[in-house]
């Protein structure tokens, strides 16, 4: 039986309503009254369900499906029933990879040359997706798909991440997803995450003590949504994007999963690379003539590490391996739900094992709290400190990351790691495609060059949908990726994606018809300080991909003309896709005014009201590296008050002003390593009063200490000292709350459930760098602050 022609003009979205002309009768009872039945919009017949699984920070050599030591039976099962792609590439960093995948365009084309937190005003780095490049979920939704995302969204510009948006870049705002449950940002605490349901902040449904884990929660939500979607709309295909945020740091996993790997990494990362390389050849996931690349001098050998530290280093890898296996298990639960519904054959599954190479952001020794390195304070975590915390890695008390050497080992057989867009260690990720109805071969290997921007055009072709020329009234620019569908049933098909540039933080490369030219500009784990060469002083390397799968033999000296040709080609592609100007700045890009991006918060003062919460660091005036004051007008009941007045950050770094046993208290928590507390000598009196904390910064550079004074109604009632502060960031996921504290708490003096202020808060004002001789805030001053924000 032939399929009726598709009557929809799908190149323009939303599809225009075109009522057919015909007889209009005067009386509905007239026998000639007739109208075609109302039909819900559906994609063309045969359009498959789609599940895209995108893991985080997993190197090519980590998963057992590609020869690695971390057991991933779900990935192996999908590979056995589908295809492995061993030349699939990402952008070398999370947010750029995700925006590129969701749009089918290069990351600089959609403004995501870096992560959102380092956006600039340059078009290629603005973090703003042009409306001429609509995302795939929007196209699918407007063609009749049900769409849902579960997990990580790191594509929202930082000045749009407050509870008031705007929500154009949020998944369920302008992103095309009808349902979103997950988090906004680069990473999250797996035990106590900051979550959103749509655009509304929500608390996790359980606590770590009750067995909560974020990846399990996301799988629960995805399974429930898929079952409901098929129960209510069995004829409508779905598009599900499952992006758990694992295995990005912090590496949080139940202890029994980590303990499965006890002793397996005691011989270190050099030995592990040799083992993985041998297994990869045995499995055939790399060519038989591939070479194992050598270790660079910047990466220490296992034998160079202090003997007393190696048990901690081995435990870091045990925890990571357990985390990856646990994540794969949750992916398996989602796939099992699809199979139980009898629709696995009609579902195209992309299992992309990593949005970039393994992360080397955990320092040479690894980290118990990765924020130490992001603040340039890794030295606080001494070997003695790490050894003392060995049993806590992966637990709710940790915010951990493994050492650089493990990242290098997890990228076997390639050079380098995440952030290094020049070499395959940063950009080559094992990928599996499973679609029984569309792929004839089971367990096949595909070695055509492919890239994450190829996913969107593949899905459109598989669904029989045209690339839209108009979306929501805006003319669309062409998709820049190439459909991979041609390779599904032809292992020998010539590759169609034969030209691709790479760039991240000045690390850059170009691939063209088998050849690659690359140059590494900066080292990922050197986040503060370090000398960078001029871009023109970078040394380029040349590799023949046809004969050298792993980029092991540099041919630049033998073939300078070919290298020069590829360098020029990189420059042409960079110009075409908004890569220029190159930008390797660090501190300047974190500071919004220097980077040239908008800020939600302007000026030196900010006014808060009770109930405000889940405010990201970019939604609050920064107190770092300067003097500040916090003033709150509170009403204290008979018997005194307890609880949080204002708190920023959490267990792994932050500060709070609160009442304990009726006394005002200020705590500054440095990276969960040191805590400095100041307590008022007397309790806050009953009635309405101003409680004020002033912090006088020592000055003379970053991360210095300062003196603390607590006031009641302008009168000093307590004094203390903070010896050091955090200069750059408190947290990637913790927030600022007024009248309570969500997530983890800055101090163990209270819990999230007991943190609510038992009196009444009328307002809280935060001032930076402003002297106030009477240590009070009058109504006119509050009004001035409020009006200054208009």
C-alpha positions as CSV (number, residue, x, y, z in Angstrom):
1,X,0.0,0.0,0.0
2,X,1.5,3.3,-1.0
3,X,2.0,6.1,1.5
4,X,-0.1,9.2,0.8
5,X,1.8,12.3,-0.1
6,X,2.7,14.7,2.7
7,X,0.3,17.6,2.3
8,X,2.3,19.9,4.6
9,X,4.7,22.6,3.4
10,X,7.3,21.8,6.1
11,X,10.1,24.2,5.0
12,X,8.2,27.1,6.7
13,X,7.7,26.6,10.5
14,X,5.2,26.8,12.1
15,X,3.5,25.2,9.1
16,X,1.0,27.8,7.8
17,X,-2.7,27.0,8.2
18,X,-4.2,26.7,4.8
19,X,-8.0,26.0,5.0
20,X,-9.3,24.5,1.8
21,X,-11.8,26.5,-0.3
22,X,-15.3,24.9,-0.7
23,X,-19.0,25.3,-0.2
24,X,-20.1,27.1,3.0
25,X,-23.6,26.3,3.8
26,X,-26.0,28.6,5.7
27,X,-27.4,25.9,8.0
28,X,-25.2,23.2,9.6
29,X,-28.1,20.7,9.1
30,X,-27.9,21.1,5.4
31,X,-26.9,17.7,3.9
32,X,-24.2,19.4,1.8
33,X,-22.5,20.7,4.9
34,X,-19.1,19.0,5.0
35,X,-15.6,19.8,6.4
36,X,-12.5,17.7,6.5
37,X,-11.8,16.1,9.9
38,X,-9.4,18.0,12.2
39,X,-6.2,16.0,12.2
40,X,-3.3,16.6,14.7
41,X,0.0,17.6,13.1
42,X,2.3,14.6,12.8
43,X,5.7,14.1,11.1
44,X,5.7,12.1,7.8
45,X,4.8,8.5,8.2
46,X,7.7,6.3,9.4
47,X,9.4,9.1,11.3
48,X,11.3,7.4,14.2
49,X,11.4,8.2,17.8
50,X,14.7,9.8,18.8
51,X,16.8,9.4,21.9
52,X,20.0,11.3,22.2
53,X,22.2,10.4,25.1
54,X,25.1,12.8,25.7
55,X,27.5,12.0,28.6
56,X,29.8,14.6,30.0
57,X,33.6,14.6,30.2
58,X,34.2,11.0,29.1
59,X,37.3,10.3,27.1
60,X,37.5,8.0,24.1
61,X,39.4,5.4,26.2
62,X,37.2,5.3,29.3
63,X,34.2,3.2,28.3
64,X,34.5,-0.5,27.9
65,X,32.5,-0.2,24.6
66,X,35.7,1.5,23.2
67,X,38.3,-0.6,25.1
68,X,38.4,1.4,28.4
69,X,38.4,0.1,32.0
70,X,35.0,1.5,33.0
71,X,32.4,-1.1,32.5
72,X,29.5,0.2,30.4
73,X,27.2,-2.8,29.5
74,X,24.5,-0.6,28.1
75,X,26.9,1.0,25.7
76,X,28.2,-2.4,24.7
77,X,24.6,-3.7,24.2
78,X,23.8,-0.8,22.0
79,X,27.0,-1.2,20.0
80,X,26.3,-4.9,19.5
81,X,22.9,-4.1,18.0
82,X,24.1,-1.0,16.1
83,X,27.2,0.8,15.0
84,X,30.3,2.2,16.6
85,X,31.8,5.4,15.2
86,X,35.5,5.7,16.0
87,X,36.0,9.0,14.2
88,X,33.2,11.1,15.8
89,X,34.2,14.5,17.1
90,X,33.1,17.2,19.5
91,X,34.3,20.7,20.1
92,X,36.5,20.0,23.2
93,X,34.2,21.7,25.6
94,X,30.7,21.1,27.0
95,X,28.5,24.2,26.2
96,X,30.0,24.5,22.6
97,X,29.4,20.9,21.9
98,X,25.8,21.0,23.1
99,X,24.8,24.1,21.2
100,X,26.5,22.7,18.1
101,X,24.7,19.4,18.4
102,X,21.3,21.0,19.0
103,X,21.6,23.3,16.0
104,X,23.7,21.4,13.5
105,X,26.0,24.5,13.3
106,X,29.6,25.1,14.3
107,X,29.9,26.3,17.8
108,X,31.2,29.8,16.9
109,X,28.3,30.1,14.4
110,X,25.9,29.9,17.3
111,X,27.9,32.2,19.6
112,X,29.3,29.4,21.7
113,X,33.0,29.6,21.1
114,X,33.5,28.9,24.8
115,X,31.4,28.3,27.9
116,X,28.7,30.8,28.8
117,X,30.6,32.1,31.8
118,X,33.4,33.4,29.6
119,X,31.2,35.0,26.9
120,X,32.4,38.2,25.3
121,X,30.7,40.7,22.9
122,X,32.4,39.1,19.9
123,X,29.7,37.3,17.8
124,X,31.5,33.9,17.9
125,X,31.8,34.1,21.7
126,X,28.6,35.9,22.8
127,X,26.8,32.8,24.0
128,X,23.8,34.1,22.1
129,X,22.3,31.7,19.5
130,X,21.2,33.8,16.5
131,X,17.5,33.4,15.7
132,X,18.6,32.4,12.1
133,X,19.8,29.1,13.5
134,X,16.8,27.4,15.1
135,X,17.5,24.3,17.3
136,X,16.6,20.8,16.2
137,X,14.0,20.3,19.0
138,X,12.2,23.4,17.8
139,X,12.1,22.1,14.2
140,X,10.9,18.7,15.4
141,X,8.2,20.1,17.7
142,X,6.8,22.3,14.9
143,X,6.6,19.2,12.8
144,X,4.6,17.2,15.3
145,X,7.2,15.6,17.6
146,X,6.8,15.4,21.4
147,X,10.0,16.9,22.8
148,X,11.7,16.6,26.2
149,X,15.1,17.2,27.8
150,X,16.4,15.8,31.0
151,X,19.6,16.9,32.6
152,X,22.2,19.5,31.8
153,X,21.6,22.7,29.9
154,X,24.7,24.9,29.7
155,X,23.5,27.1,26.8
156,X,21.8,29.9,28.7
157,X,23.7,33.2,28.7
158,X,24.7,33.9,32.3
159,X,22.8,37.2,32.5
160,X,19.6,35.3,31.7
161,X,19.9,32.6,34.4
162,X,17.9,34.3,37.1
163,X,14.4,33.1,38.1
164,X,13.0,35.9,35.9
165,X,14.9,34.9,32.7
166,X,14.3,36.0,30.0
167,X,13.7,32.4,29.0
168,X,14.4,32.5,25.2
169,X,17.5,30.4,25.6
170,X,16.1,28.0,28.2
171,X,15.1,24.5,26.9
172,X,11.4,24.9,27.5
173,X,11.4,28.6,26.8
174,X,12.8,29.1,23.3
175,X,14.7,25.9,23.0
176,X,11.9,23.8,21.5
177,X,11.5,21.3,24.4
178,X,7.9,21.0,25.7
179,X,9.3,19.4,28.9
180,X,12.5,20.2,30.8
181,X,13.8,18.8,34.1
182,X,17.4,19.4,35.0
183,X,19.9,22.1,35.7
184,X,21.1,25.3,34.1
185,X,24.9,25.5,34.2
186,X,28.1,23.5,33.6
187,X,27.9,21.1,36.5
188,X,25.8,20.1,39.5
189,X,26.1,18.4,42.9
190,X,24.8,14.9,42.2
191,X,23.6,14.6,45.9
192,X,22.0,18.0,46.4
193,X,21.5,19.6,43.0
194,X,19.9,22.9,42.0
195,X,17.0,21.8,39.8
196,X,14.5,23.3,37.5
197,X,11.2,21.9,36.3
198,X,10.6,24.0,33.1
199,X,11.7,27.4,34.3
200,X,10.7,27.0,38.0
201,X,13.3,26.2,40.6
202,X,12.4,23.0,42.5
203,X,14.0,21.0,45.3
204,X,15.1,17.4,44.9
205,X,12.4,14.9,45.8
206,X,14.6,13.2,48.4
207,X,17.9,13.7,50.4
208,X,21.2,11.9,50.1
209,X,20.4,10.1,53.3
210,X,17.2,8.8,51.7
211,X,19.2,7.5,48.7
212,X,18.8,10.4,46.3
213,X,21.2,10.7,43.3
214,X,20.7,13.2,40.5
215,X,21.4,10.7,37.6
216,X,18.9,8.3,39.0
217,X,16.3,11.1,39.4
218,X,16.8,12.1,35.8
219,X,16.4,8.6,34.6
220,X,13.2,8.2,36.7
221,X,11.8,11.4,35.0
222,X,12.8,10.3,31.5
223,X,11.3,6.9,31.9
224,X,8.0,8.3,33.3
225,X,7.8,10.9,30.5
226,X,8.4,8.3,27.8
227,X,5.8,5.9,29.2
228,X,3.2,8.7,29.5
229,X,3.9,10.0,26.1
230,X,3.4,6.6,24.5
231,X,0.3,5.9,26.6
232,X,-1.4,9.2,25.6
233,X,0.1,9.8,22.1
234,X,1.1,6.4,20.7
235,X,1.0,7.7,17.1
236,X,3.3,10.7,17.8
237,X,7.0,10.1,17.8
238,X,9.2,11.6,20.6
239,X,12.5,13.4,20.7
240,X,14.2,12.8,24.1
241,X,17.5,14.5,24.9
242,X,19.0,12.7,28.0
243,X,22.1,14.7,29.2
244,X,22.7,13.7,32.8
245,X,25.7,15.9,33.5
246,X,27.7,12.8,34.5
247,X,30.6,12.1,34.5
248,X,31.5,15.8,34.9
249,X,33.0,16.7,38.2
250,X,32.1,16.5,41.0
251,X,32.5,12.7,40.7
252,X,29.6,11.7,43.0
253,X,28.5,8.1,43.2
254,X,27.2,5.6,45.8
255,X,30.2,4.0,47.5
256,X,29.3,0.4,46.5
257,X,29.7,1.4,42.8
258,X,33.1,2.8,43.4
259,X,34.2,-0.2,45.5
260,X,33.6,-2.5,42.5
261,X,36.9,-1.2,41.2
262,X,38.9,-1.6,44.3
263,X,42.5,-2.2,43.5
264,X,42.0,-2.1,39.7
265,X,44.0,1.2,39.2
266,X,46.8,0.6,41.7
267,X,49.4,0.4,39.0
268,X,48.7,3.9,37.7
269,X,47.8,5.8,34.6
270,X,50.8,4.8,32.4
271,X,50.0,1.1,32.9
272,X,46.3,1.8,32.3
273,X,47.0,3.4,29.0
274,X,49.0,0.4,27.8
275,X,46.1,-2.0,28.9
276,X,43.4,0.1,27.2
277,X,45.5,0.4,24.0
278,X,45.9,-3.4,23.8
279,X,42.2,-3.9,24.5
280,X,41.2,-1.3,21.8
281,X,43.3,-3.2,19.2
282,X,41.9,-6.5,20.3
283,X,38.3,-5.2,19.9
284,X,39.1,-3.6,16.6
285,X,37.8,-0.2,17.6
286,X,41.1,1.3,16.5
287,X,43.1,0.3,13.4
288,X,45.7,-2.5,13.9
289,X,48.5,-0.1,12.8
290,X,47.5,2.7,15.3
291,X,50.2,3.9,17.6
292,X,50.0,4.8,21.3
293,X,50.9,8.5,21.6
294,X,53.6,9.4,24.1
295,X,53.2,11.3,27.4
296,X,54.0,14.9,27.3
297,X,56.4,16.4,29.9
298,X,53.6,18.5,31.4
299,X,51.8,15.3,32.5
300,X,53.7,13.5,35.3
301,X,54.5,9.8,35.1
302,X,52.8,7.6,37.8
303,X,56.3,6.8,39.1
304,X,57.0,10.5,39.7
305,X,54.1,10.8,42.1
306,X,54.8,10.6,45.9
307,X,54.3,7.1,47.2
308,X,52.1,8.3,50.0
309,X,49.7,10.0,47.6
310,X,49.2,7.0,45.1
311,X,46.4,5.4,47.2
312,X,44.4,8.6,47.0
313,X,45.1,8.9,43.2
314,X,44.0,5.3,42.7
315,X,40.8,5.9,44.7
316,X,40.0,9.0,42.6
317,X,39.9,6.7,39.5
318,X,37.9,4.0,41.3
319,X,35.3,6.6,42.1
320,X,35.3,7.9,38.5
321,X,34.9,4.4,37.1
322,X,32.1,3.7,39.4
323,X,30.4,7.0,38.4
324,X,30.6,6.1,34.7
325,X,29.3,2.6,35.3
326,X,26.5,3.9,37.4
327,X,25.6,6.5,34.7
328,X,25.6,3.8,32.0
329,X,23.2,1.8,34.2
330,X,20.8,4.7,34.4
331,X,21.0,5.1,30.6
332,X,20.1,1.5,30.4
333,X,17.0,2.0,32.4
334,X,15.8,4.6,29.9
335,X,16.5,2.3,27.0
336,X,14.9,-0.6,28.8
337,X,11.7,1.5,29.1
338,X,11.7,2.1,25.4
339,X,12.2,-1.7,24.7
340,X,9.4,-2.6,27.2
341,X,7.0,-0.4,25.2
342,X,7.9,-2.4,22.0
343,X,9.3,0.6,20.1
344,X,13.1,0.0,20.3
345,X,13.2,-1.0,16.6
346,X,11.5,2.3,15.7
347,X,13.8,4.5,17.8
348,X,17.0,6.0,16.6
349,X,19.4,6.2,19.6
350,X,22.6,8.2,19.6
351,X,24.8,7.3,22.5
352,X,27.5,9.9,22.5
353,X,30.0,8.9,25.1
354,X,31.3,12.4,26.1
355,X,30.8,16.0,25.0
356,X,34.6,16.4,24.9
357,X,37.7,14.5,26.0
358,X,38.3,13.5,29.6
359,X,38.7,16.5,31.9
360,X,42.2,17.5,33.1
361,X,40.8,20.4,35.2
362,X,41.5,18.5,38.5
363,X,45.2,19.5,38.9
364,X,48.2,17.1,38.9
365,X,47.2,15.7,42.3
366,X,43.4,15.7,41.8
367,X,41.0,17.6,44.0
368,X,38.8,17.0,46.9
369,X,37.0,20.3,46.0
370,X,37.6,21.2,42.4
371,X,36.7,24.8,43.1
372,X,40.1,25.2,44.8
373,X,41.8,25.1,41.3
374,X,39.2,27.4,39.8
375,X,40.1,29.9,42.4
376,X,43.9,29.4,42.0
377,X,44.0,28.0,45.5
378,X,44.8,24.3,44.8
379,X,47.8,24.5,47.2
380,X,45.3,24.5,50.1
381,X,44.7,20.9,49.4
382,X,48.0,19.4,50.5
383,X,48.9,15.8,50.1
384,X,48.2,15.4,53.8
385,X,44.7,16.9,53.4
386,X,43.9,14.6,50.4
387,X,45.2,11.5,52.3
388,X,43.0,12.3,55.3
389,X,39.9,12.5,53.1
390,X,40.5,9.4,51.0
391,X,37.4,7.6,52.2
392,X,35.2,10.6,51.5
393,X,35.9,10.9,47.8
394,X,32.6,10.6,45.9
395,X,30.5,11.2,49.0
396,X,28.2,14.1,49.8
397,X,31.1,15.6,51.8
398,X,33.2,15.9,48.6
399,X,33.3,18.0,45.4
400,X,36.0,15.9,43.9
401,X,37.9,15.5,40.6
402,X,40.6,13.1,39.5
403,X,44.2,13.9,38.6
404,X,45.4,15.0,35.2
405,X,47.1,11.7,34.6
406,X,43.8,9.9,34.7
407,X,42.3,12.2,32.2
408,X,45.2,11.5,29.9
409,X,44.7,7.8,30.4
410,X,41.0,8.0,29.7
411,X,41.8,9.6,26.3
412,X,43.9,6.6,25.1
413,X,45.3,6.4,22.5
414,X,45.3,10.1,21.8
415,X,47.3,13.2,23.0
416,X,45.9,15.7,25.4
417,X,42.4,16.2,27.0
418,X,39.3,18.3,27.3
419,X,39.8,22.0,26.2
420,X,42.6,21.0,23.8
421,X,40.7,21.3,20.5
422,X,43.9,20.8,18.6
423,X,44.3,17.1,19.3
424,X,41.9,14.2,19.2
425,X,42.3,13.6,22.9
426,X,40.1,16.7,23.3
427,X,37.7,16.2,20.5
428,X,37.3,12.5,19.6
429,X,34.5,10.7,21.4
430,X,33.3,7.2,21.0
431,X,29.7,7.2,19.6
432,X,27.1,4.5,19.1
433,X,24.1,4.7,16.8
434,X,21.3,2.1,17.3
435,X,18.3,1.9,15.0
436,X,17.2,-1.7,14.1
437,X,14.7,-0.5,11.5
438,X,17.2,1.8,9.8
439,X,20.5,-0.1,10.2
440,X,21.0,-3.5,8.7
441,X,24.4,-4.4,10.2
442,X,24.6,-5.4,13.9
443,X,27.9,-4.6,15.7
444,X,29.5,-2.8,12.8
445,X,32.3,-0.2,12.9
446,X,32.2,3.1,10.9
447,X,35.3,5.1,10.4
448,X,34.1,8.0,8.3
449,X,35.0,11.4,9.8
450,X,31.9,12.7,11.6
451,X,31.2,15.6,13.9
452,X,28.6,16.6,16.5
453,X,27.0,19.1,14.0
454,X,26.1,16.0,11.9
455,X,23.6,14.7,14.4
456,X,20.8,17.3,13.6
457,X,20.8,16.8,9.8
458,X,20.9,13.0,10.3
459,X,17.8,13.1,12.5
460,X,16.0,15.3,9.9
461,X,16.8,13.0,7.1
462,X,15.8,9.9,9.1
463,X,12.5,11.6,9.9
464,X,11.9,12.6,6.3
465,X,11.8,16.3,7.2
466,X,13.3,19.1,5.2
467,X,15.8,21.5,6.7
468,X,13.5,24.5,7.4
469,X,14.1,27.8,5.5
470,X,11.9,29.8,7.8
471,X,11.2,29.4,11.6
472,X,8.9,31.7,13.5
473,X,9.1,34.2,10.8
474,X,12.9,34.3,10.6
475,X,14.8,33.2,7.5
476,X,17.2,30.4,8.5
477,X,20.9,30.0,7.6
478,X,21.9,26.6,6.2
479,X,22.7,23.8,8.6
480,X,26.5,23.3,8.5
481,X,26.6,19.6,9.4
482,X,26.4,16.6,7.1
483,X,23.9,13.8,7.5
484,X,25.5,10.5,8.6
485,X,22.6,8.5,7.2
486,X,24.7,7.6,4.1
487,X,27.1,5.6,6.3
488,X,24.5,3.6,8.2
489,X,24.3,0.8,5.7
490,X,27.6,1.3,3.8
491,X,30.8,0.9,5.8
492,X,32.9,1.7,2.7
493,X,31.0,4.9,1.7
494,X,33.4,7.8,1.1
495,X,33.1,10.3,4.0
496,X,31.1,13.3,3.2
497,X,32.2,15.6,6.1
498,X,35.7,16.2,4.9
499,X,36.5,19.7,6.2
500,X,36.2,20.8,9.8
501,X,37.9,23.4,11.9
502,X,38.5,23.2,15.7
503,X,39.2,26.0,18.2
504,X,39.0,26.5,22.0
505,X,40.9,29.0,24.1
506,X,43.5,29.4,21.3
507,X,44.0,25.6,20.9
508,X,43.1,25.1,17.2
509,X,43.2,22.6,14.4
510,X,41.8,21.8,10.9
511,X,40.8,18.5,9.3
512,X,40.7,18.2,5.6
513,X,40.4,14.9,3.6
514,X,42.3,12.8,6.0
515,X,45.0,15.3,7.0
516,X,45.0,17.4,10.2
517,X,47.1,20.4,11.2
518,X,47.0,21.4,14.9
519,X,48.5,23.6,17.4
520,X,48.2,23.5,21.2
521,X,48.2,27.0,22.7
522,X,47.3,26.5,26.4
523,X,47.3,23.8,29.1
524,X,43.8,23.0,30.6
525,X,44.8,22.7,34.2
526,X,46.8,26.0,34.3
527,X,43.8,28.2,35.1
528,X,45.5,31.1,36.9
529,X,48.8,32.5,35.9
530,X,51.1,30.9,33.4
531,X,52.7,32.5,30.3
532,X,51.0,32.1,27.0
533,X,52.8,32.5,23.7
534,X,51.7,34.9,21.0
535,X,49.3,33.1,18.6
536,X,51.8,33.5,15.7
537,X,54.4,31.9,17.9
538,X,52.4,28.7,18.3
539,X,54.0,25.6,16.9
540,X,51.9,23.7,14.4
541,X,52.0,19.9,13.8
542,X,50.9,17.9,10.8
543,X,49.3,14.4,10.8
544,X,48.3,12.0,8.0
545,X,45.0,10.5,9.3
546,X,44.9,7.8,6.7
547,X,48.1,6.3,8.0
548,X,48.2,7.7,11.5
549,X,44.9,7.2,13.4
550,X,46.0,8.6,16.7
551,X,48.1,11.7,15.6
552,X,51.4,10.0,16.7
553,X,53.8,11.1,14.0
554,X,54.3,14.8,13.3
555,X,55.1,15.3,9.6
556,X,55.4,19.1,9.7
557,X,59.1,19.2,9.1
558,X,58.8,16.8,6.1
559,X,55.8,18.5,4.5
560,X,55.9,22.2,5.2
561,X,53.9,23.1,2.1
562,X,51.0,20.9,3.0
563,X,51.1,22.3,6.6
564,X,51.0,25.9,5.2
565,X,48.1,25.0,3.0
566,X,46.1,23.6,6.0
567,X,47.0,26.6,8.2
568,X,45.6,28.9,5.5
569,X,42.5,26.7,5.3
570,X,42.1,27.0,9.0
571,X,42.2,30.8,8.7
572,X,39.6,30.8,5.9
573,X,37.2,28.5,8.0
574,X,37.8,30.6,11.1
575,X,36.8,33.8,9.2
576,X,33.8,32.1,7.8
577,X,32.4,30.9,11.1
578,X,33.2,33.8,13.5
579,X,36.2,32.2,15.2
580,X,38.1,35.5,15.0
581,X,39.3,37.3,17.0
582,X,41.1,34.5,18.9
583,X,40.8,35.1,22.6
584,X,42.9,33.3,25.2
585,X,42.2,35.7,28.1
586,X,41.1,34.2,31.4
587,X,40.4,36.7,34.3
588,X,39.3,39.3,31.8
589,X,36.6,37.0,30.4
590,X,35.3,36.1,33.8
591,X,34.7,39.8,34.7
592,X,31.6,40.8,32.7
593,X,32.5,44.5,32.1
594,X,35.9,43.6,30.7
595,X,34.5,40.8,28.6
596,X,31.8,43.1,27.2
597,X,28.7,41.0,28.0
598,X,25.6,42.3,29.8
599,X,25.2,41.9,33.5
600,X,22.0,41.4,35.4
601,X,23.4,43.3,38.3
602,X,24.8,46.9,38.0
603,X,26.2,49.2,40.6
604,X,27.6,48.7,44.1
605,X,24.3,47.9,46.0
606,X,21.6,45.3,45.7
607,X,18.3,45.0,47.6
608,X,16.8,41.6,48.4
609,X,13.5,40.5,49.9
610,X,12.5,37.4,51.8
611,X,11.7,34.3,49.7
612,X,14.1,35.3,46.9
613,X,16.3,32.3,46.2
614,X,18.2,30.1,43.8
615,X,20.0,33.2,42.6
616,X,23.1,32.3,40.6
617,X,26.4,34.0,41.2
618,X,25.8,36.1,38.1
619,X,22.6,37.3,39.6
620,X,24.2,38.8,42.7
621,X,26.7,41.7,43.1
622,X,30.1,40.3,43.6
623,X,31.7,40.7,47.1
624,X,35.0,39.1,46.1
625,X,38.3,40.9,46.7
626,X,36.8,44.0,48.3
627,X,35.1,45.3,51.3
628,X,31.3,44.8,51.7
629,X,28.5,45.1,54.1
630,X,25.2,43.2,54.6
631,X,22.3,45.0,56.3
632,X,19.0,43.4,57.1
633,X,15.9,44.7,58.8
634,X,14.4,41.9,60.8
635,X,11.5,41.5,63.2
636,X,12.4,39.3,66.2
637,X,9.6,37.5,68.1
638,X,9.5,36.7,71.8
639,X,12.1,34.1,72.6
640,X,14.5,35.3,69.8
641,X,15.1,34.2,66.2
642,X,17.1,31.6,64.5
643,X,17.9,30.8,60.9
644,X,19.4,32.2,57.7
645,X,19.1,35.9,56.8
646,X,21.2,35.6,53.6
647,X,23.5,32.8,52.4
648,X,25.6,32.5,49.2
649,X,27.4,29.4,48.1
650,X,27.4,26.2,50.2
651,X,29.4,23.5,51.8
652,X,32.3,23.9,49.4
653,X,32.7,27.6,49.6
654,X,30.5,30.6,50.5
655,X,29.3,32.9,53.3
656,X,26.2,33.4,55.4
657,X,24.6,35.8,57.8
658,X,22.3,34.1,60.2
659,X,21.0,33.9,63.7
660,X,22.0,31.1,66.1
661,X,20.6,30.9,69.6
662,X,19.3,34.4,69.0
663,X,22.8,35.8,68.2
664,X,23.7,37.2,64.8
665,X,26.6,35.2,63.2
666,X,28.7,35.6,60.1
667,X,30.6,32.7,58.6
668,X,33.0,32.7,55.7
669,X,33.7,29.2,54.4
670,X,36.9,28.9,52.2
671,X,36.5,25.9,49.9
672,X,35.2,23.7,52.6
673,X,38.7,23.6,54.0
674,X,38.7,26.6,56.4
675,X,35.8,28.3,58.2
676,X,36.0,31.7,59.8
677,X,33.1,32.7,62.2
678,X,32.2,35.9,64.0
679,X,29.4,35.9,66.6
680,X,27.6,38.9,68.2
681,X,28.2,39.2,71.9
682,X,24.5,39.8,72.6
683,X,21.3,38.4,71.1
684,X,19.3,40.4,68.6
685,X,16.7,42.3,70.7
686,X,13.0,41.6,70.3
687,X,11.1,43.8,67.8
688,X,12.2,45.4,64.6
689,X,16.0,46.0,64.2
690,X,18.8,46.3,61.7
691,X,21.4,43.6,61.8
692,X,24.6,44.6,59.9
693,X,27.8,42.8,59.1
694,X,30.8,44.8,57.7
695,X,33.8,43.1,56.1
696,X,36.9,45.4,55.8
697,X,39.1,43.8,53.1
698,X,42.8,43.9,53.7
699,X,43.6,44.8,50.1
700,X,46.9,44.2,48.4
701,X,45.8,41.6,45.9
702,X,43.3,38.7,45.5
703,X,42.0,36.3,48.1
704,X,43.2,38.4,51.0
705,X,41.5,38.4,54.4
706,X,39.7,41.1,56.4
707,X,38.2,42.3,59.6
708,X,34.5,41.6,60.5
709,X,32.2,43.7,62.7
710,X,28.6,43.0,63.6
711,X,26.2,45.8,64.4
712,X,22.7,46.1,65.9
713,X,21.0,49.3,64.9
714,X,24.4,50.9,64.1
715,X,26.0,49.8,67.4
716,X,29.0,47.3,67.3
717,X,28.2,44.1,69.1
718,X,30.8,41.7,67.8
719,X,34.2,41.5,66.0
720,X,36.2,38.8,64.2
721,X,38.6,38.0,61.5
722,X,38.6,36.2,58.1
723,X,42.1,35.2,57.2
724,X,41.6,34.5,53.5
725,X,38.8,34.6,50.9
726,X,37.9,33.1,47.6
727,X,38.9,35.3,44.7
728,X,37.0,34.0,41.7
729,X,34.0,31.8,42.3
730,X,32.1,30.2,45.2
731,X,30.4,27.5,43.2
732,X,29.2,26.4,39.8
733,X,25.7,25.3,41.1
734,X,25.1,26.7,44.6
735,X,23.1,29.9,44.8
736,X,22.1,32.9,47.0
737,X,19.0,32.6,49.2
738,X,17.1,35.0,51.5
739,X,15.5,33.7,54.6
740,X,16.6,30.1,54.1
741,X,19.4,28.2,52.3
742,X,18.8,25.6,49.5
743,X,21.3,23.0,48.4
744,X,24.2,22.3,50.7
745,X,24.7,24.7,53.6
746,X,27.7,27.1,54.2
747,X,28.0,25.9,57.7
748,X,26.9,22.8,59.7
749,X,25.3,25.1,62.2
750,X,22.0,24.4,60.4
751,X,20.6,22.2,57.6
752,X,18.6,23.1,54.5
753,X,15.4,22.0,56.3
754,X,16.2,23.9,59.5
755,X,17.6,27.0,57.8
756,X,14.4,29.1,57.6
757,X,14.5,32.3,59.6
758,X,12.0,32.1,62.5
759,X,11.4,35.8,62.7
760,X,10.5,38.1,59.8
761,X,12.8,39.6,57.3
762,X,11.7,42.9,55.8
763,X,14.6,43.5,53.5
764,X,18.3,42.7,53.0
765,X,20.8,45.1,51.4
766,X,24.2,44.1,50.1
767,X,26.7,47.0,49.5
768,X,30.3,46.7,48.2
769,X,33.0,49.3,48.5
770,X,30.7,51.8,50.2
771,X,31.5,53.4,53.5
772,X,28.6,54.2,55.9
773,X,29.7,56.1,58.9
774,X,26.5,55.5,61.0
775,X,26.3,51.8,60.0
776,X,22.6,52.2,59.3
777,X,20.4,52.3,56.2
778,X,17.6,54.8,56.2
779,X,14.4,54.5,54.0
780,X,15.8,57.1,51.5
781,X,18.9,55.1,51.0
782,X,17.0,51.9,50.3
783,X,14.7,53.8,47.8
784,X,17.8,55.2,46.1
785,X,19.3,51.7,45.7
786,X,16.0,50.3,44.4
787,X,15.6,53.1,41.8
788,X,19.3,52.8,40.7
789,X,18.5,49.3,39.5
790,X,15.7,50.5,37.1
